[in-house]
Amino acid sequence: MKVPDRTLARFLMVGVGNTILGLAVIFSARQFCSEVVANLIGYLIVVPVSFLSHRDISFRDTGNRKAAFARYLPTILAGYAFNYAALSVLLSAGTNPYLAQTVGIACHVLVTYLLSRLFVFLTPLRD
């Protein structure tokens, strides 16, 4: 089977690892704090790992690391905003917290992929 977009395939594979790490942190932290605080803790721990893994593996970016990170932070904030909105709506509707957290992560993935591809990692190696 030929993969039409290798960058997307790599992004999804790297993202699975980052998501597992993030959900492990969130689900552990929620034992000691609110859902929203647990979600924020997950972001604070995973953001640096996510940036480096997506830069080096997913997008194979060769540009300036500091400049890319400066563009990555607003991308993560946008992803977090969509995550937070989904989480808030679902929790207020009585959705199971584990499902709500997972849907929030899915919203984050969609937003951050698009912005990473179009705005953050501007000098990728060609496949």
Z-matrix of the N, CA and C atoms (Angstrom, degrees):
N
C 1 1.455
C 2 1.523 1 109.10
N 3 1.294 2 117.06 1 127.65
C 4 1.454 3 122.00 2 179.43
C 5 1.528 4 109.78 3 -88.31
N 6 1.319 5 115.90 4 131.79
C 7 1.463 6 121.17 5 178.48
C 8 1.520 7 107.98 6 -90.88
N 9 1.349 8 118.31 7 115.33
C 10 1.458 9 120.49 8 -175.65
C 11 1.528 10 112.98 9 -69.11
N 12 1.290 11 118.36 10 -29.42
C 13 1.460 12 121.40 11 -178.31
C 14 1.523 13 108.73 12 -131.72
N 15 1.313 14 115.95 13 94.47
C 16 1.464 15 120.35 14 -177.00
C 17 1.513 16 111.97 15 -66.09
N 18 1.332 17 117.21 16 -32.16
C 19 1.456 18 119.72 17 178.94
C 20 1.519 19 110.34 18 -62.42
N 21 1.317 20 116.95 19 -45.25
C 22 1.460 21 120.31 20 177.98
C 23 1.520 22 110.64 21 -62.59
N 24 1.317 23 117.54 22 -42.21
C 25 1.469 24 120.40 23 179.05
C 26 1.527 25 110.89 24 -61.38
N 27 1.336 26 116.82 25 -44.72
C 28 1.466 27 119.90 26 177.93
C 29 1.526 28 110.58 27 -64.69
N 30 1.346 29 116.66 28 -41.70
C 31 1.464 30 121.04 29 179.52
C 32 1.526 31 110.66 30 -57.95
N 33 1.319 32 116.02 31 -43.94
C 34 1.463 33 120.04 32 -179.31
C 35 1.525 34 111.61 33 -67.78
N 36 1.331 35 117.44 34 -39.99
C 37 1.471 36 119.60 35 179.34
C 38 1.529 37 111.15 36 -66.96
N 39 1.322 38 117.03 37 -46.21
C 40 1.465 39 120.50 38 177.39
C 41 1.529 40 109.37 39 -63.90
N 42 1.312 41 115.34 40 -40.22
C 43 1.458 42 120.34 41 -179.67
C 44 1.514 43 113.47 42 -61.97
N 45 1.323 44 117.15 43 -32.96
C 46 1.469 45 119.97 44 177.28
C 47 1.528 46 109.68 45 -61.12
N 48 1.322 47 116.32 46 -46.20
C 49 1.465 48 119.56 47 177.80
C 50 1.514 49 111.98 48 -62.70
N 51 1.333 50 116.65 49 -44.71
C 52 1.460 51 120.29 50 178.62
C 53 1.534 52 111.22 51 -64.12
N 54 1.308 53 116.16 52 -38.28
C 55 1.472 54 120.35 53 179.73
C 56 1.523 55 111.21 54 -67.33
N 57 1.308 56 116.54 55 -41.87
C 58 1.473 57 119.50 56 177.47
C 59 1.518 58 109.86 57 -60.39
N 60 1.331 59 116.34 58 -45.12
C 61 1.458 60 119.70 59 177.50
C 62 1.527 61 110.57 60 -61.04
N 63 1.325 62 116.98 61 -47.59
C 64 1.466 63 121.18 62 -179.26
C 65 1.512 64 112.94 63 -61.24
N 66 1.330 65 116.38 64 -45.89
C 67 1.465 66 119.32 65 179.67
C 68 1.529 67 111.25 66 -66.09
N 69 1.328 68 117.79 67 -36.77
C 70 1.467 69 120.47 68 177.28
C 71 1.526 70 110.01 69 -61.54
N 72 1.322 71 116.50 70 -43.54
C 73 1.466 72 120.28 71 178.34
C 74 1.523 73 110.37 72 -64.88
N 75 1.330 74 116.98 73 -47.59
C 76 1.465 75 121.36 74 -178.85
C 77 1.524 76 111.25 75 -61.11
N 78 1.328 77 116.59 76 -49.11
C 79 1.458 78 119.69 77 -177.11
C 80 1.518 79 111.80 78 -66.88
N 81 1.318 80 117.58 79 -30.33
C 82 1.470 81 120.51 80 175.23
C 83 1.524 82 110.41 81 -73.05
N 84 1.320 83 116.75 82 -45.90
C 85 1.467 84 121.07 83 -176.81
C 86 1.523 85 111.96 84 -66.51
N 87 1.323 86 117.69 85 -30.45
C 88 1.467 87 119.41 86 -177.34
C 89 1.519 88 112.40 87 -66.45
N 90 1.323 89 116.94 88 -12.05
C 91 1.464 90 120.32 89 175.65
C 92 1.525 91 111.06 90 -72.74
N 93 1.336 92 116.67 91 -18.22
C 94 1.460 93 121.81 92 -173.50
C 95 1.526 94 114.51 93 -120.85
N 96 1.350 95 116.94 94 -8.67
C 97 1.463 96 119.50 95 -177.46
C 98 1.532 97 109.18 96 -152.44
N 99 1.315 98 115.49 97 -179.28
C 100 1.465 99 120.15 98 -177.70
C 101 1.529 100 110.81 99 -69.67
N 102 1.330 101 115.75 100 165.58
C 103 1.462 102 121.71 101 178.58
C 104 1.530 103 111.33 102 -58.96
N 105 1.316 104 116.61 103 -43.31
C 106 1.458 105 120.99 104 -177.05
C 107 1.524 106 110.87 105 -67.76
N 108 1.321 107 117.87 106 -42.57
C 109 1.470 108 121.16 107 178.01
C 110 1.528 109 109.77 108 -66.16
N 111 1.321 110 117.59 109 -40.91
C 112 1.469 111 120.94 110 177.29
C 113 1.520 112 110.49 111 -59.98
N 114 1.320 113 116.43 112 -41.32
C 115 1.451 114 121.65 113 178.49
C 116 1.525 115 110.62 114 -62.77
N 117 1.317 116 117.42 115 -43.68
C 118 1.460 117 121.86 116 179.10
C 119 1.532 118 110.88 117 -63.88
N 120 1.310 119 117.92 118 -42.46
C 121 1.465 120 121.80 119 177.39
C 122 1.531 121 109.99 120 -59.00
N 123 1.320 122 116.15 121 -42.97
C 124 1.465 123 120.41 122 177.38
C 125 1.520 124 111.25 123 -57.44
N 126 1.321 125 116.91 124 -45.37
C 127 1.460 126 120.87 125 178.67
C 128 1.522 127 111.47 126 -61.77
N 129 1.314 128 117.15 127 -46.29
C 130 1.466 129 120.26 128 -176.55
C 131 1.523 130 112.63 129 -61.30
N 132 1.302 131 116.76 130 -32.85
C 133 1.466 132 120.57 131 179.65
C 134 1.530 133 111.58 132 -81.59
N 135 1.303 134 117.08 133 -39.47
C 136 1.458 135 120.36 134 -172.33
C 137 1.539 136 113.61 135 -84.42
N 138 1.319 137 119.46 136 -25.57
C 139 1.469 138 120.86 137 -175.43
C 140 1.529 139 113.50 138 -54.55
N 141 1.333 140 120.20 139 -50.53
C 142 1.475 141 117.72 140 179.94
C 143 1.535 142 113.04 141 -63.42
N 144 1.317 143 116.41 142 -39.73
C 145 1.466 144 120.55 143 178.13
C 146 1.526 145 109.82 144 -63.62
N 147 1.303 146 115.89 145 -43.88
C 148 1.457 147 121.47 146 -179.32
C 149 1.528 148 111.59 147 -63.35
N 150 1.319 149 117.23 148 -44.92
C 151 1.463 150 120.17 149 179.80
C 152 1.527 151 110.77 150 -58.04
N 153 1.313 152 116.06 151 -51.74
C 154 1.464 153 119.46 152 -176.40
C 155 1.525 154 112.37 153 -65.07
N 156 1.322 155 116.67 154 -42.02
C 157 1.462 156 118.56 155 -178.46
C 158 1.525 157 111.53 156 -69.42
N 159 1.324 158 117.69 157 -40.42
C 160 1.466 159 119.33 158 178.18
C 161 1.528 160 111.20 159 -70.70
N 162 1.326 161 117.07 160 -37.73
C 163 1.463 162 119.84 161 178.57
C 164 1.527 163 110.62 162 -61.94
N 165 1.326 164 115.85 163 -49.92
C 166 1.459 165 120.51 164 -172.06
C 167 1.532 166 113.67 165 -83.45
N 168 1.311 167 117.37 166 -35.50
C 169 1.467 168 120.36 167 -174.34
C 170 1.532 169 112.04 168 -102.45
N 171 1.317 170 116.81 169 -54.59
C 172 1.473 171 119.60 170 -174.31
C 173 1.520 172 112.67 171 -66.86
N 174 1.328 173 115.68 172 -53.67
C 175 1.464 174 120.20 173 -173.79
C 176 1.521 175 113.25 174 -101.20
N 177 1.326 176 117.10 175 -12.49
C 178 1.468 177 122.24 176 -179.94
C 179 1.529 178 110.54 177 48.61
N 180 1.318 179 114.00 178 47.56
C 181 1.458 180 121.04 179 -175.77
C 182 1.520 181 110.75 180 -73.64
N 183 1.332 182 115.73 181 135.70
C 184 1.463 183 121.35 182 -179.77
C 185 1.522 184 112.09 183 -111.30
N 186 1.322 185 116.53 184 5.45
C 187 1.461 186 120.25 185 -178.46
C 188 1.519 187 112.54 186 -80.12
N 189 1.307 188 114.21 187 -175.87
C 190 1.454 189 122.23 188 -179.24
C 191 1.526 190 110.63 189 -62.65
N 192 1.334 191 116.18 190 122.99
C 193 1.463 192 121.98 191 -176.09
C 194 1.527 193 111.99 192 -63.66
N 195 1.338 194 116.98 193 -43.66
C 196 1.471 195 120.32 194 -178.40
C 197 1.525 196 111.13 195 -65.61
N 198 1.313 197 117.15 196 -42.26
C 199 1.467 198 120.34 197 178.97
C 200 1.528 199 110.68 198 -64.17
N 201 1.322 200 116.30 199 -41.72
C 202 1.470 201 119.83 200 178.46
C 203 1.527 202 110.34 201 -64.17
N 204 1.338 203 116.85 202 -41.31
C 205 1.464 204 119.14 203 179.44
C 206 1.527 205 110.82 204 -64.81
N 207 1.336 206 116.75 205 -37.00
C 208 1.466 207 120.41 206 176.55
C 209 1.529 208 111.13 207 -62.15
N 210 1.319 209 117.63 208 -33.38
C 211 1.473 210 120.99 209 176.27
C 212 1.530 211 111.20 210 -80.85
N 213 1.338 212 115.95 211 -26.90
C 214 1.462 213 120.70 212 -178.16
C 215 1.526 214 112.00 213 -70.82
N 216 1.327 215 117.00 214 -36.71
C 217 1.465 216 119.74 215 -177.93
C 218 1.529 217 113.36 216 -58.67
N 219 1.353 218 120.16 217 -48.62
C 220 1.470 219 117.37 218 176.31
C 221 1.529 220 112.90 219 -66.06
N 222 1.322 221 116.31 220 -27.53
C 223 1.465 222 119.99 221 175.67
C 224 1.524 223 109.92 222 -64.53
N 225 1.323 224 116.10 223 -44.62
C 226 1.460 225 120.41 224 178.09
C 227 1.530 226 110.81 225 -65.56
N 228 1.328 227 116.47 226 -38.67
C 229 1.474 228 119.42 227 177.36
C 230 1.528 229 110.73 228 -62.43
N 231 1.323 230 117.16 229 -40.13
C 232 1.473 231 119.95 230 176.79
C 233 1.525 232 109.88 231 -64.52
N 234 1.336 233 116.60 232 -44.88
C 235 1.464 234 119.98 233 176.89
C 236 1.515 235 111.58 234 -60.06
N 237 1.336 236 116.14 235 -41.46
C 238 1.466 237 120.55 236 178.54
C 239 1.521 238 110.77 237 -64.25
N 240 1.335 239 117.27 238 -40.33
C 241 1.467 240 120.24 239 179.79
C 242 1.530 241 110.96 240 -61.06
N 243 1.324 242 116.91 241 -43.02
C 244 1.471 243 119.65 242 177.66
C 245 1.527 244 110.58 243 -67.97
N 246 1.335 245 116.65 244 -39.83
C 247 1.458 246 121.43 245 177.05
C 248 1.526 247 109.99 246 -60.40
N 249 1.326 248 116.21 247 -49.07
C 250 1.467 249 121.64 248 -178.17
C 251 1.526 250 111.29 249 -62.11
N 252 1.323 251 116.83 250 -41.85
C 253 1.468 252 120.15 251 179.55
C 254 1.525 253 110.65 252 -62.66
N 255 1.326 254 116.63 253 -46.78
C 256 1.469 255 119.85 254 179.11
C 257 1.518 256 110.73 255 -63.10
N 258 1.324 257 116.82 256 -44.89
C 259 1.459 258 121.30 257 -179.68
C 260 1.523 259 110.66 258 -60.22
N 261 1.311 260 116.87 259 -47.09
C 262 1.477 261 121.14 260 -178.57
C 263 1.521 262 111.74 261 -62.15
N 264 1.323 263 116.33 262 -46.07
C 265 1.471 264 120.36 263 -179.07
C 266 1.526 265 110.30 264 -63.16
N 267 1.331 266 116.14 265 -46.93
C 268 1.465 267 119.62 266 -176.91
C 269 1.529 268 112.35 267 -67.13
N 270 1.323 269 116.81 268 -41.46
C 271 1.468 270 119.00 269 178.70
C 272 1.521 271 111.26 270 -65.34
N 273 1.339 272 117.15 271 -39.77
C 274 1.471 273 119.42 272 179.49
C 275 1.530 274 111.38 273 -68.76
N 276 1.334 275 116.64 274 -21.99
C 277 1.466 276 120.89 275 177.40
C 278 1.529 277 111.93 276 -86.73
N 279 1.356 278 116.12 277 -0.64
C 280 1.455 279 119.70 278 177.83
C 281 1.519 280 114.88 279 86.53
N 282 1.307 281 117.08 280 14.96
C 283 1.469 282 121.15 281 179.18
C 284 1.522 283 109.97 282 -67.19
N 285 1.315 284 116.55 283 146.54
C 286 1.455 285 121.91 284 176.10
C 287 1.529 286 108.42 285 -52.91
N 288 1.349 287 118.21 286 131.05
C 289 1.472 288 120.52 287 -177.07
C 290 1.524 289 114.41 288 -58.42
N 291 1.323 290 118.32 289 -35.47
C 292 1.469 291 120.18 290 178.65
C 293 1.528 292 110.66 291 -66.02
N 294 1.319 293 116.73 292 -41.69
C 295 1.459 294 120.87 293 177.26
C 296 1.520 295 110.51 294 -66.74
N 297 1.325 296 117.02 295 -42.13
C 298 1.466 297 121.23 296 179.59
C 299 1.531 298 110.58 297 -60.91
N 300 1.325 299 117.33 298 -43.36
C 301 1.467 300 120.96 299 178.61
C 302 1.529 301 110.52 300 -63.45
N 303 1.306 302 116.97 301 -40.70
C 304 1.461 303 121.33 302 -178.24
C 305 1.532 304 111.37 303 -67.46
N 306 1.323 305 117.37 304 -41.58
C 307 1.469 306 121.14 305 176.85
C 308 1.532 307 109.66 306 -64.49
N 309 1.310 308 116.54 307 -40.06
C 310 1.464 309 120.35 308 176.90
C 311 1.515 310 111.37 309 -58.72
N 312 1.329 311 116.32 310 -42.45
C 313 1.470 312 120.90 311 177.78
C 314 1.535 313 110.39 312 -62.20
N 315 1.324 314 117.28 313 -40.78
C 316 1.473 315 120.45 314 179.52
C 317 1.528 316 110.86 315 -62.01
N 318 1.308 317 117.38 316 -40.11
C 319 1.467 318 120.86 317 176.98
C 320 1.526 319 110.11 318 -62.75
N 321 1.316 320 115.44 319 -42.85
C 322 1.458 321 121.14 320 178.20
C 323 1.535 322 111.04 321 -59.68
N 324 1.309 323 117.41 322 -44.39
C 325 1.469 324 121.91 323 -177.93
C 326 1.527 325 111.15 324 -59.97
N 327 1.296 326 116.92 325 -47.05
C 328 1.461 327 120.59 326 -178.70
C 329 1.530 328 111.44 327 -60.40
N 330 1.314 329 116.66 328 -48.91
C 331 1.463 330 121.18 329 -178.34
C 332 1.525 331 111.22 330 -64.93
N 333 1.325 332 117.03 331 -46.18
C 334 1.464 333 118.72 332 -176.04
C 335 1.527 334 112.63 333 -70.67
N 336 1.317 335 118.55 334 -31.72
C 337 1.472 336 118.97 335 175.92
C 338 1.524 337 110.11 336 -63.38
N 339 1.311 338 115.69 337 -51.35
C 340 1.461 339 118.99 338 -177.29
C 341 1.522 340 111.98 339 -59.87
N 342 1.323 341 116.56 340 -46.76
C 343 1.462 342 119.26 341 -179.35
C 344 1.527 343 112.03 342 -69.88
N 345 1.321 344 117.38 343 -36.06
C 346 1.464 345 119.73 344 177.75
C 347 1.524 346 110.67 345 -62.86
N 348 1.291 347 115.67 346 -42.10
C 349 1.472 348 121.09 347 -178.07
C 350 1.525 349 111.74 348 -68.99
N 351 1.333 350 116.26 349 -39.32
C 352 1.461 351 120.32 350 -173.08
C 353 1.527 352 114.70 351 -95.42
N 354 1.339 353 117.60 352 -20.15
C 355 1.464 354 120.82 353 -168.92
C 356 1.526 355 114.40 354 -128.54
N 357 1.324 356 117.67 355 -34.55
C 358 1.465 357 120.18 356 -170.33
C 359 1.519 358 113.10 357 -92.57
N 360 1.301 359 116.90 358 -59.35
C 361 1.461 360 122.00 359 -172.80
C 362 1.528 361 109.38 360 -97.31
N 363 1.313 362 114.79 361 92.23
C 364 1.470 363 121.28 362 -168.58
C 365 1.523 364 113.86 363 -94.30
N 366 1.321 365 118.36 364 -11.72
C 367 1.467 366 120.40 365 -177.20
C 368 1.528 367 111.26 366 -129.06
N 369 1.334 368 116.80 367 63.43
C 370 1.470 369 118.93 368 -179.62
C 371 1.531 370 111.85 369 -77.76
N 372 1.316 371 114.80 370 153.01
C 373 1.461 372 119.53 371 170.08
C 374 1.522 373 107.25 372 -67.03
N 375 1.270 374 118.13 373 147.49
C 376 1.462 375 121.70 374 178.04
C 377 1.522 376 109.95 375 -84.10
N 378 1.337 377 116.07 376 139.49
C 379 1.479 378 121.27 377 177.44
C 380 1.515 379 109.94 378 -78.40
